Amino acid sequence: MNSFQFLVAVTASLGGLLFGYEVGVMNVVLVMDSFRIFFRFHEWKGKAIDEVGNKAFLEGVITSSFVLGALCGALMATYLGEKFGRQRTIMVGACIFTCGAIIQGSSIRSSVMIAIGRLITGLSIGCNGVLCPTYISEVAPSNLRGTLSSCYQLMTTFGIIVASLINALIWYKTNRKPEGLLSFTRKGDEEISNLEWRLALLLQVVPGLGLATLMCFVPKSPRWLCSKDRDEEAVEILAKLNAASTSDAVVQEELKAIQEDVAATRAAGSSSFGELFSSVIRRRTFITFLMQLFQQWTGINVIMYYQSQIYSEMGFNKVMSTVVLPNVNNLVNFVSTFPGMWGIERLGRKTLLVIGSLMMMVFHLSTWACSKLTGGKKDANGKFIEQPIKGWQYAAVASVFLFVFSFAWTWGPVPWVYQAEVFPLRVRVKGSAVGTVSNFLNNWIIGFVGPFLMKKWSTNTFILFAAASFLAWIYSQFYVIECKGLTLEEMDAKMAGKA
């Protein structure tokens, strides 16, 4: 791999940074006092704030509108990615993300406006969630395709860290006593500034404009160019990607393979979503759909969205549950992606899924067991009147961190890599869109039922996720096909049963 290939892959993977920031940004913003007062979730009483009715539904609308937009964006990608190309559509998607961020940060006193802003950023995330891994897989060498495609997941985890740190810093600086969110830096008769939540949301403009700018300097997908009869441009890009001349044997061989794939695609006629369920392709369609489904039902986003509530349920104070532990967990999530980038080519996609599902099941069960041994008693308002046992508290948190580690290097990157490489060129974007829609659909479901499960079942919810991880192991062991080290054309042949 040369430096140009690496820079192209990293640039496209910045779409994951946008995804990660949008996932992480609302975690603390939703509990910022100024945000809750501005949108009338709470009423300012000078030195305290009182809750105004039951605003859980509106909070759910604000949070989940992003996922709804992502669902629509993933479907949009199937048309835009084929008509205008991967590179140009990613660039436009980044501009859409920037517009959504501006709408969020400049919102009037209406939850509808900020929900619309999040829906617009979701359109961008859904579209780029399909096209960024697809684009990377089409410009990366076959022996490093998995590693480079994993950069998308790496940037997603990095985006979560950035959002978490920025929000935690803003939250900390705007409270005199961070252990009590109702203690303010200003006097009781002063108006509460809305700068904290506006700044946190408007900072999304920076990565949005950054991705849009950088995508101007990366090449178009050579496979897309060939599909548009622009072979001369394609061979020049292939030569640049391989740091060779256009007449080089490696370049010509790769061009020939792409041209043959394009010719076969055209001979079969125009593609449709119905083709994804034909006898030749339907297995990979179901593999992709189920892989993204199981990724969400391992419970990862219940932890990432509501981890502050989980740590609070275990008995940790406000600072620990809102700032310290979430940031440590997000750091674990980021660092743990690197072993996955190493293992995805050396161990294989299927092997990572099998190992990861078993590890996640074990650590879900240990989280449940340790949380039960924590002890502690609560009053009618949910406050601890008898403190939990610290040793078991930290054991439970360690189990959560180990689960996140297990996910981040296995089930985190593999589904995105897998869906971008298993489909033939004619339906590649459509197939990838099916996986992305499955991801966001199940993300939306788990985001809605997560608070209900945690309220009704408390830490017993981890037993449900352990069961889902066990089903994920059965699926990985007996249904997934290994594709390590194959070119995209060889992949097509293997999936079609020709190799």
C-alpha positions in Angstrom: 0.0 0.0 0.0 1.3 3.4 -0.9 0.7 6.7 0.8 -1.9 7.9 -1.7 -4.1 4.8 -1.2 -3.9 5.3 2.5 -4.8 9.0 2.3 -7.7 8.3 0.0 -9.1 5.7 2.4 -8.6 7.8 5.5 -10.3 10.8 3.8 -13.4 8.8 2.8 -13.5 7.2 6.3 -14.0 10.7 7.8 -17.7 10.1 6.9 -17.6 7.8 10.0 -16.3 10.8 12.1 -19.5 12.6 11.2 -21.5 9.6 12.2 -19.7 9.2 15.5 -20.1 12.9 16.5 -23.8 12.8 15.8 -24.2 9.6 17.9 -22.3 11.1 20.8 -23.4 14.7 20.7 -26.9 14.4 22.2 -25.8 12.2 25.2 -24.8 15.2 27.4 -26.7 17.9 25.4 -30.0 16.3 26.5 -29.1 16.8 30.2 -27.7 20.3 29.8 -29.9 22.5 32.0 -30.0 25.4 29.5 -31.1 23.0 26.7 -33.8 21.5 28.8 -35.1 24.9 29.9 -34.9 26.4 26.4 -37.1 23.6 25.0 -39.4 23.7 28.1 -38.5 20.2 29.3 -37.8 22.0 32.7 -38.9 25.3 34.2 -36.3 27.7 35.6 -37.0 28.6 39.3 -34.0 30.9 40.0 -31.9 28.5 41.9 -33.5 25.2 40.7 -35.3 23.8 37.8 -38.5 21.8 37.9 -39.6 19.2 35.4 -42.5 20.3 33.2 -44.7 17.3 32.6 -43.6 14.1 30.9 -41.2 15.1 28.0 -39.8 11.7 27.3 -41.7 11.4 24.0 -40.3 14.7 22.7 -36.8 13.7 23.8 -37.3 10.5 21.9 -38.4 12.4 18.8 -35.3 14.6 19.0 -33.0 11.7 19.5 -34.5 9.3 17.0 -35.2 11.8 14.2 -31.5 11.4 13.3 -31.9 7.6 12.8 -35.1 8.2 10.7 -33.1 10.5 8.4 -30.4 7.9 8.2 -32.9 5.3 7.0 -34.0 7.7 4.2 -30.4 8.6 3.4 -29.4 5.0 2.9 -32.1 4.5 0.4 -31.2 7.8 -1.4 -27.6 6.5 -1.8 -28.7 3.7 -4.1 -29.8 6.2 -6.7 -27.3 9.0 -6.1 -24.2 6.8 -5.8 -24.9 5.2 -9.2 -25.9 8.3 -11.0 -23.4 10.8 -9.7 -20.6 8.5 -8.4 -19.4 7.7 -4.9 -16.9 10.5 -4.5 -19.2 13.3 -5.5 -22.2 12.0 -3.5 -20.1 11.7 -0.4 -19.0 15.3 -0.9 -22.6 16.5 -1.2 -23.6 14.4 1.8 -21.0 16.3 3.9 -22.5 19.6 2.8 -26.0 18.3 3.8 -24.6 17.3 7.2 -23.2 20.9 7.7 -26.6 22.4 6.9 -28.3 20.1 9.4 -25.7 21.1 12.1 -26.4 24.8 11.5 -30.2 24.2 11.8 -29.7 22.4 15.1 -27.3 24.9 16.6 -29.5 27.9 15.6 -32.8 26.3 16.6 -35.6 28.5 17.8 -37.6 27.5 20.9 -39.2 24.5 19.1 -38.3 20.9 19.4 -39.6 20.5 15.8 -36.8 22.6 14.4 -34.0 20.8 16.1 -35.6 17.4 15.2 -35.6 18.5 11.6 -32.0 19.5 11.8 -31.1 16.1 13.2 -33.2 14.4 10.5 -31.2 16.4 7.8 -27.8 15.3 9.3 -29.2 11.8 9.4 -29.8 11.9 5.7 -26.1 12.6 5.2 -25.0 9.9 7.6 -27.3 7.3 6.0 -26.1 8.1 2.5 -22.4 8.2 3.5 -22.8 5.1 5.6 -23.5 3.2 2.4 -21.1 5.0 0.1 -18.0 5.6 2.2 -17.2 1.9 2.9 -18.2 1.1 -0.7 -15.9 3.7 -2.1 -13.0 2.5 0.1 -13.5 -1.1 -0.9 -13.4 -0.1 -4.6 -10.1 1.9 -4.4 -8.3 -0.4 -1.9 -6.0 -3.3 -2.8 -7.6 -6.7 -2.2 -5.0 -7.7 0.5 -5.7 -4.5 2.5 -9.3 -3.9 1.7 -10.7 -5.0 5.0 -8.1 -3.0 7.0 -8.7 0.2 5.0 -12.5 -0.3 5.1 -12.3 -0.6 8.9 -11.1 3.0 9.0 -14.7 4.0 8.7 -15.6 2.3 12.0 -12.4 3.7 13.5 -13.4 7.2 12.7 -16.9 6.5 14.0 -15.5 5.6 17.4 -13.2 8.6 17.3 -16.1 10.9 16.5 -17.9 9.6 19.6 -14.8 10.4 21.7 -14.6 14.0 20.3 -18.3 14.6 20.9 -18.1 13.1 24.4 -15.1 15.2 25.5 -16.4 18.4 24.1 -19.8 18.0 25.7 -18.3 16.9 29.0 -16.0 19.9 29.0 -18.8 22.4 28.3 -21.0 20.7 30.9 -18.3 20.8 33.5 -17.3 24.4 32.9 -20.9 25.7 33.1 -21.6 24.1 36.5 -20.1 25.3 39.8 -20.6 21.9 41.4 -20.6 19.2 38.6 -21.8 16.6 41.0 -25.2 18.3 41.1 -26.5 19.5 37.7 -28.8 22.0 39.4 -25.9 24.0 40.8 -25.1 26.9 38.4 -22.2 29.3 37.9 -24.5 32.3 37.7 -26.7 33.8 40.3 -30.3 32.8 40.7 -31.7 35.9 39.1 -29.5 35.7 36.0 -30.6 34.3 32.7 -29.1 31.0 31.7 -26.9 31.1 28.6 -27.8 28.8 25.7 -24.2 29.0 24.4 -23.3 25.6 25.8 -25.7 23.5 23.8 -25.6 25.7 20.7 -21.8 25.5 20.7 -21.8 21.7 21.1 -24.2 21.3 18.1 -22.6 24.0 15.9 -19.1 22.4 16.2 -20.4 19.7 13.9 -19.9 22.2 11.1 -16.1 21.7 11.4 -16.0 18.0 10.4 -18.8 18.5 7.9 -17.0 21.2 5.9 -13.7 19.3 6.4 -15.0 16.2 4.7 -16.6 18.1 1.9 -13.3 20.0 1.2 -11.1 17.0 1.3 -13.3 14.9 -0.9 -12.6 17.4 -3.7 -9.0 16.1 -3.8 -9.6 12.3 -4.0 -10.3 10.4 -7.2 -13.5 8.9 -8.5 -14.1 5.2 -8.1 -12.4 3.4 -11.0 -15.1 0.8 -11.0 -17.8 3.4 -11.3 -15.9 5.1 -14.1 -15.7 1.9 -16.0 -19.5 1.4 -15.6 -19.9 4.8 -17.2 -17.5 4.0 -20.2 -14.8 6.2 -18.9 -12.1 3.6 -19.0 -9.3 6.1 -19.8 -9.9 8.0 -16.6 -10.3 4.7 -14.7 -6.9 3.4 -15.8 -5.2 6.7 -14.9 -6.7 6.4 -11.4 -5.7 2.8 -11.1 -2.1 3.7 -12.0 -2.1 6.4 -9.4 -3.5 4.2 -6.7 -0.9 1.5 -7.5 1.9 4.1 -7.9 2.7 2.7 -11.4 2.3 3.6 -15.0 -0.9 3.0 -17.0 0.9 0.2 -19.0 2.0 -1.6 -15.8 0.9 -5.3 -15.8 -0.8 -5.0 -12.4 -2.8 -2.0 -13.5 -3.8 -3.6 -16.8 -4.8 -6.8 -15.0 -7.0 -4.9 -12.5 -8.6 -2.8 -15.3 -9.4 -6.0 -17.3 -11.0 -7.6 -14.3 -13.2 -4.5 -13.7 -14.1 -4.3 -17.4 -15.1 -8.0 -17.5 -17.3 -7.5 -14.4 -18.9 -4.4 -16.0 -19.5 -6.3 -19.3 -21.1 -9.2 -17.4 -23.3 -6.7 -15.5 -24.5 -5.0 -18.7 -25.2 -8.3 -20.4 -27.6 -9.2 -17.5 -29.5 -5.9 -17.9 -30.3 -3.1 -15.5 -30.3 -3.9 -11.8 -33.2 -3.6 -9.4 -33.9 -4.2 -5.7 -35.7 -7.4 -6.7 -32.4 -8.8 -8.0 -31.1 -8.8 -4.4 -33.5 -11.7 -3.8 -32.7 -13.7 -6.8 -31.3 -17.2 -6.4 -27.7 -16.0 -7.1 -27.6 -13.1 -4.7 -30.3 -13.6 -2.0 -27.9 -15.4 0.4 -25.5 -12.5 0.6 -28.5 -10.1 1.0 -29.8 -12.0 4.0 -26.3 -12.4 5.4 -25.8 -8.6 5.2 -29.2 -7.8 6.6 -28.9 -10.2 9.6 -25.3 -9.1 10.3 -26.3 -5.5 10.8 -29.4 -6.6 12.8 -27.3 -8.7 15.2 -24.8 -5.9 15.5 -27.4 -3.6 17.0 -29.1 -6.3 19.1 -25.8 -7.1 20.9 -26.8 -4.0 22.9 -24.0 -1.7 21.9 -26.1 1.4 21.3 -28.1 1.0 24.5 -24.7 1.3 26.2 -23.5 4.1 24.0 -26.7 6.1 24.1 -27.7 5.6 27.8 -24.4 4.7 29.5 -24.8 7.5 32.0 -28.1 6.1 33.2 -26.5 2.6 33.4 -23.6 3.8 35.5 -26.0 5.8 37.7 -28.1 2.6 38.2 -24.9 0.9 39.4 -24.6 3.5 42.1 -22.0 6.0 40.7 -22.3 9.7 41.3 -23.2 12.3 38.7 -19.6 13.2 37.8 -18.6 9.6 37.4 -21.6 8.5 35.5 -21.8 11.6 33.2 -18.2 12.5 32.6 -15.5 10.1 33.8 -16.9 6.6 33.0 -18.5 7.5 29.6 -15.2 9.0 28.4 -13.2 6.0 29.5 -15.7 3.8 27.8 -15.5 5.8 24.6 -11.7 5.6 24.7 -11.9 1.8 25.1 -14.2 1.8 22.1 -11.7 3.8 20.0 -8.5 1.9 20.9 -10.2 -1.5 20.6 -10.9 -0.8 16.9 -7.2 -1.2 16.0 -7.0 -4.9 16.8 -9.9 -5.3 14.5 -8.1 -3.5 11.7 -5.2 -6.0 12.2 -7.3 -9.1 12.6 -9.8 -8.6 9.8 -7.2 -9.6 7.2 -5.2 -12.0 9.3 -8.0 -13.9 11.0 -10.8 -13.2 8.6 -14.3 -11.7 8.8 -16.1 -14.8 9.9 -13.5 -15.7 12.6 -13.8 -12.2 14.1 -17.6 -12.5 14.2 -17.5 -15.9 15.9 -14.9 -14.8 18.5 -16.7 -11.5 19.2 -20.2 -13.0 19.7 -18.9 -15.5 22.3 -16.9 -12.8 24.1 -19.9 -10.4 24.2 -22.2 -13.1 25.6 -19.7 -13.8 28.4 -19.3 -10.1 29.4 -23.0 -9.4 29.2 -23.5 -12.2 31.7 -20.7 -11.0 33.9 -22.1 -7.4 33.9 -25.5 -8.7 35.0 -24.0 -10.9 37.7 -21.7 -8.2 39.1 -24.5 -5.6 39.1 -26.7 -8.0 41.2 -23.9 -8.4 43.7 -23.4 -4.7 44.0 -26.1 -4.3 46.5 -27.3 -1.0 47.8 -30.8 0.2 48.6 -32.8 3.1 47.1 -35.6 5.3 48.4 -38.8 6.0 46.6 -37.1 8.7 44.5 -34.4 6.3 43.3 -31.6 7.7 45.4 -29.3 5.4 47.2 -29.9 5.3 51.0 -27.4 2.4 51.4 -24.3 2.6 49.3 -23.4 -0.3 46.9 -20.3 -2.4 47.4 -17.5 -0.6 45.5 -15.7 -3.7 44.5 -18.7 -5.2 42.7 -19.5 -1.7 41.3 -16.1 -1.5 39.5 -16.3 -5.2 38.5 -19.6 -4.4 36.7 -18.1 -1.4 35.0 -15.1 -3.4 33.9 -17.5 -6.0 32.4 -19.1 -3.2 30.4 -15.7 -2.0 29.2 -14.8 -5.5 28.2 -18.0 -5.9 26.3 -17.3 -2.7 24.4 -13.8 -4.0 23.7 -15.2 -7.3 22.4 -17.6 -5.4 20.1 -15.2 -2.8 18.8 -12.7 -5.1 17.3 -15.2 -7.7 15.9 -18.8 -6.8 15.3 -18.0 -3.1 15.1 -16.0 -3.0 11.8 -16.9 -6.4 10.1 -20.5 -5.7 9.0 -19.5 -2.4 7.3 -16.6 -4.1 5.5 -18.6 -7.2 4.6 -21.6 -5.4 3.1 -19.3 -3.2 0.9 -17.5 -6.2 -0.7 -19.9 -9.1 -1.1 -22.2 -7.9 -3.8 -21.5 -7.7 -7.6 -20.9 -4.3 -9.1 -24.4 -4.0 -10.7 -26.2 -4.2 -7.3 -23.3 -3.2 -4.9 -24.7 0.1 -3.8 -28.3 -1.4 -3.5 -27.0 -4.4 -1.5 -24.9 -2.1 0.8 -28.0 0.0 1.3 -30.0 -3.0 2.5 -27.4 -3.6 5.2 -27.3 0.1 6.2 -31.1 0.3 6.4 -31.0 -2.8 8.6 -28.5 -1.1 10.8 -30.4 2.1 11.2 -33.8 0.4 11.5 -32.6 -1.8 14.4 -30.7 1.2 15.8 -34.0 3.1 15.9 -35.9 0.2 17.5 -33.2 -0.4 20.2 -33.0 3.3 20.8 -36.7 3.5 21.6 -37.0 0.3 23.6 -33.7 0.7 25.4 -35.0 3.2 28.1 -38.1 1.1 28.6 -36.1 -2.1 29.1 -33.7 -0.4 31.5 -36.6 1.0 33.5 -38.5 -2.3 33.7 -35.7 -4.8 33.8 -32.8 -2.7 35.1 -29.6 -4.6 34.6 -31.5 -7.8 33.8 -31.6 -6.3 30.3 -28.0 -7.6 29.9 -29.4 -11.2 29.9 -31.5 -10.3 26.8 -28.3 -9.0 25.1 -26.4 -12.1 26.1 -29.1 -14.2 24.4 -28.9 -12.1 21.3 -25.1 -12.5 21.3 -25.5 -16.3 21.5 -27.8 -16.2 18.4 -25.2 -14.1 16.7 -22.7 -16.8 17.3 -24.9 -19.5 15.8 -25.5 -17.2 12.7 -21.8 -16.5 12.4 -20.7 -20.1 12.8 -23.1 -21.7 10.4 -24.3 -19.1 7.9 -21.6 -16.5 7.2 -19.2 -17.2 4.3 -15.5 -16.2 4.7 -14.2 -13.9 2.0 -10.7 -13.0 3.3 -8.1 -12.0 0.7 -10.3 -12.2 -2.3 -10.7 -9.6 -5.0 -14.2 -8.1 -5.4 -14.5 -10.2 -8.6 -13.3 -13.4 -6.9 -15.7 -12.6 -4.1 -18.6 -12.5 -6.5 -17.7 -15.9 -7.9 -17.4 -17.5 -4.4 -20.8 -16.0 -3.3 -22.4 -17.3 -6.5 -21.0 -20.8 -5.9 -18.6 -20.7 -8.8 -15.4 -20.9 -6.7 
